[in-house]
Amino acid sequence: MMGFPSSHIHLPQSSHTHTAILLHGRGSDGPEFAEELFSSMTSSCKNLPSCLPNWRWVFPTSRDRWSHRFQEDMCAWFDAYSLDDIHERQDLQIDGLRESVSRILGILKSEIELLGGKTSQVYLGGISMGMATAFWTLFCATNQYHEPLGGFLGFCGWLPFARQVQDVAQRSQDSVPNKLQLQRSVAGFFLNTISGSKISQVSQVTEPVDTSILSTPVILSHGSDDIWVSVDLGRQAARVLQQIQIPVQWHESTGAENDGHWIKEPEGFDQIFEFLEERCSHT
């Protein structure tokens, strides 16, 4: 897609068996996020590529877009007007989400093809706004894939339109308390919003949606002292996933770098490695 820079790629140190696609936060970019992530260590004093030498790491970069809050162009996946109240002027988020989700879906497709179509050996995630965008990508990938990804990793982020998703899930549960129909209704909300339907509209999907990808296991971590993205937003995202019966691990920490807006070292990186290693053993 025009306007998006090339992804930063860290190649595997030996034969390629798995790929992680990880999205940066607002104001950062792929190379910067990669450098910060790989400079952090597990308790064994190893970084993630050293722990997982067969992994290919893909760090996409967003294009610059206009921020209505800051009145300037910023490297951002979408325009988030306020992180104090994510529902304020949330309509501004849709165009960026549409563009960015399309971009990441393209990268996801390429990486799955590179691994011979093995969806379960590709992982998706991100930090802050990157986590928010990766979540939307996961939900908008329904119907395109017929099995889960290997896993989803989210750090210090949130779920855009979480309140609307909760409303859709609650209405579905009230009418048909069935996991498949529940996830189809929620996936329909994401697909309708991305396609341009009114965000207030709660409609049944006209054709059955394959929600197999929503069985992707999820790990979320957030600093309870995060001054940039409130931990309450992370907790809300975890609750929404639990409500729609997506398997999720939730971890909170204190004392991480960047005023709590980062992964706690080394405990958080131990949790990431354990999550990835466990799932590698099943693929």
PyMOL commands that set and color helices and strands:
alter all, ss='L'
color gray80, all
select helices_A, chain A and resi 30-38+48-51+90-114+119-121+129-140+162-175+179-195+212-215+231-243+267-280
alter helices_A, ss='H'
color red, helices_A
select strands_A, chain A and resi 8-10+18-23+55-59+64-67+72-75+122-127+151-155+218-223+248-253
alter strands_A, ss='S'
color yellow, strands_A
deselect
rebuild
show_as cartoon
